[in-house]
Amino acid sequence: MSRISVRGFAVASATAVTTVGAVVGVASGSTPAADDNNFEAAAADTTLLADIPAGQQAQVQTASLTQQADAQASAADAAAKKSAEETARVQAAKDAKSKKQAAEDKLEEERKEKERKAEEERASRSSVRDASSFSAKGSYTVAEVQAMARQMVPADQFQCFSNIVDHESTWNYLAVNPSSGAYGLVQAYPGNKMASAGADWQTNPATQIKWGLSYMNGRYGSPCGAWSFWLEHQSY
């Protein structure tokens, strides 16, 4: 039996006893005793101090549990939101670091590639022969002249150099332009300009190649620069 039921039972019992005593007193013609009045007052007090009804107690308890559940859910949501924000922040930091590292790696690769090409160019230039390293001959075939050029012109510039010579003289080191007087493989005008490369400029293909290469580098930056100009103007 619950606490509420016990108290309710006590109140009901006290009321019943008081009622019986009053009936008995009336029947015998006597006045109710003072103790009987005290008992009734105690019963009344008991009624006033009784707990709230069980249904209302259940409602209060349910409301309290609901509030607690709402508070816990709110706290859980806040914690989850904070955790998600922290996770996003950490991931963003990782992504930024990865992008930065990728950019740095790309720059490093580009730097190494430039160094590699520069080294190849230096090696190519250092491996070329000077005109004076070739023995002079009375005459030279086209194949011999081209072989000289391959050994004197940097490998990455040879095709451009060859394109110009093909158009200017078809690799004939004795070629003379009847109109202008331009002379040799690269059709220097006037031909005696090639004397700066060697006194044998009229008969030595190596001397002409040396002068032509120097001219192209000085005026156009390289044989390929000279060839680009030639394509646009049909002369250089």
C-alpha positions in Angstrom: 0.0 0.0 0.0 1.4 3.5 -1.0 2.0 6.3 1.4 -1.0 8.2 0.0 -3.3 5.2 0.6 -2.1 4.8 4.2 -2.7 8.4 5.0 -6.1 8.4 3.3 -7.0 5.3 5.3 -5.9 6.9 8.6 -8.0 9.9 7.9 -11.0 7.8 7.0 -10.6 5.7 10.2 -10.2 8.7 12.4 -13.4 10.2 11.0 -15.3 6.9 11.5 -14.2 6.6 15.1 -15.2 10.1 15.8 -18.6 9.6 14.3 -19.2 6.4 16.3 -18.3 8.1 19.5 -20.7 10.9 18.9 -23.5 8.6 18.2 -22.8 6.6 21.4 -22.7 9.8 23.5 -26.0 11.0 22.2 -27.6 7.7 22.8 -26.5 7.6 26.4 -27.2 11.2 27.0 -23.7 12.2 27.7 -21.5 15.1 26.2 -18.6 14.1 24.0 -15.3 14.2 25.9 -12.6 16.8 25.2 -10.3 14.0 24.0 -12.8 13.2 21.3 -12.6 16.8 20.1 -8.8 16.6 20.1 -8.9 13.4 18.0 -11.2 15.1 15.5 -8.8 18.1 15.2 -5.9 15.7 14.7 -7.8 13.9 12.0 -8.5 17.3 10.3 -4.8 18.2 10.5 -3.9 14.9 9.0 -6.2 15.6 6.1 -4.7 19.1 5.6 -1.1 17.7 5.5 -1.8 14.8 3.2 0.3 14.6 0.0 -0.9 15.8 -3.4 -2.9 13.2 -5.3 -1.0 10.4 -7.0 -2.1 11.5 -10.5 -0.7 15.0 -10.0 2.5 13.5 -8.6 2.9 11.4 -11.8 2.4 14.5 -13.9 5.1 16.4 -11.9 7.5 13.5 -12.2 6.8 13.2 -15.9 7.4 16.9 -16.5 10.6 16.7 -14.5 11.9 13.8 -16.5 10.9 15.5 -19.8 12.9 18.6 -18.8 15.9 16.5 -17.8 15.7 14.7 -21.2 15.4 18.0 -23.1 18.4 19.3 -21.2 20.4 16.2 -21.9 19.4 16.3 -25.6 20.4 20.0 -25.8 23.7 19.3 -24.2 24.3 16.3 -26.5 23.5 18.5 -29.6 25.9 21.2 -28.4 28.6 18.7 -27.8 28.0 17.1 -31.2 28.1 20.5 -32.9 31.3 21.4 -31.2 32.8 18.1 -32.1 31.8 18.6 -35.8 33.2 22.1 -35.9 36.5 20.9 -34.4 36.6 18.0 -36.9 36.0 20.4 -39.8 38.6 22.8 -38.5 41.2 20.0 -38.3 40.3 18.7 -41.8 40.5 22.2 -43.2 44.0 22.7 -41.7 45.1 19.3 -43.1 43.7 20.2 -46.6 45.5 23.6 -46.5 48.7 21.9 -45.5 48.4 19.3 -48.3 47.7 22.0 -50.9 50.7 24.0 -49.7 52.9 21.0 -49.8 51.7 20.1 -53.3 52.4 23.6 -54.5 55.9 23.5 -53.0 56.5 20.1 -54.5 55.5 21.4 -57.9 57.8 24.4 -57.6 60.6 22.1 -56.6 60.0 19.9 -59.6 59.9 22.9 -61.9 63.1 24.2 -60.4 64.8 20.8 -60.9 63.6 20.6 -64.5 65.0 24.1 -65.2 68.3 23.1 -63.7 68.4 19.9 -65.7 67.7 21.7 -68.9 70.3 24.3 -68.1 72.8 21.6 -67.3 72.1 19.9 -70.6 72.5 23.1 -72.4 75.8 23.8 -70.7 77.0 20.3 -71.4 75.9 20.7 -75.0 77.7 24.0 -75.4 80.9 22.7 -73.6 81.0 19.7 -75.9 81.0 21.7 -79.2 84.2 22.0 -81.1 85.9 25.2 -82.1 86.5 25.9 -85.8 90.3 25.7 -85.2 90.0 22.0 -84.1 89.2 20.9 -87.7 92.0 20.2 -90.2 91.9 22.4 -93.3 91.1 20.6 -96.6 91.0 21.6 -100.2 87.3 20.9 -100.5 84.4 19.6 -98.4 81.3 17.5 -99.2 77.9 18.5 -97.9 78.0 15.6 -95.5 81.4 16.8 -94.1 80.1 20.3 -93.7 77.0 19.1 -91.9 79.1 16.9 -89.6 81.2 20.0 -88.7 78.1 21.9 -87.9 76.7 19.1 -85.7 79.9 19.3 -83.6 80.0 23.1 -83.4 76.3 24.0 -82.9 74.6 23.0 -79.6 72.4 20.0 -80.1 69.2 21.8 -79.1 69.9 24.5 -81.7 71.2 22.5 -84.6 67.9 21.9 -86.4 67.2 25.7 -86.5 70.7 26.4 -87.7 70.3 23.7 -90.3 67.0 25.1 -91.5 68.6 28.5 -92.1 71.6 27.1 -94.0 69.2 24.9 -96.1 67.4 28.0 -97.3 70.4 30.3 -97.6 72.9 28.1 -99.4 71.8 24.4 -99.4 75.0 23.7 -97.4 77.3 25.1 -100.1 80.2 26.9 -98.4 81.2 28.4 -101.7 77.7 29.8 -102.5 77.6 33.4 -103.9 74.5 35.5 -104.3 74.9 37.1 -107.8 72.7 40.0 -106.9 73.9 41.0 -103.4 77.3 39.3 -103.2 76.3 37.5 -100.0 78.7 34.6 -99.4 79.0 31.2 -97.9 76.9 28.8 -95.8 75.0 31.5 -94.0 75.2 34.1 -96.8 77.0 36.8 -94.9 76.7 40.2 -96.4 79.2 41.3 -97.3 81.1 38.1 -97.1 84.3 39.6 -95.7 82.4 40.2 -92.4 83.3 36.6 -91.6 87.0 37.5 -91.5 86.4 38.3 -87.8 86.1 34.5 -87.3 89.1 33.6 -89.4 91.2 34.6 -92.3 90.2 31.5 -94.2 86.5 32.4 -94.2 86.2 31.9 -98.0 87.4 28.3 -98.0 86.8 26.9 -94.6 83.3 25.8 -93.7 84.2 25.6 -90.0 85.1 29.3 -90.0 81.8 30.2 -91.7 79.9 28.1 -89.2 81.6 29.8 -86.3 80.8 33.2 -87.6 77.2 32.3 -88.4 76.6 30.9 -85.0 78.1 34.0 -83.3 75.9 36.2 -85.5 72.7 34.4 -84.7 73.4 34.3 -81.0 74.3 38.0 -80.9 71.4 39.3 -82.9 68.6 36.8 -82.1 69.7 35.1 -79.0 70.1 31.7 -80.6 69.8 30.0 -84.0 66.2 29.1 -83.1 65.5 32.8 -82.5 67.0 33.6 -85.9 64.9 30.8 -87.5 61.7 32.3 -86.0 62.6 35.6 -87.5 63.4 34.0 -90.8 60.0 32.3 -90.9 58.3 35.7 -90.6 60.5 37.7 -92.9 62.2 35.0 -95.2 65.6 36.6 -94.2 67.5 37.2 -91.0 
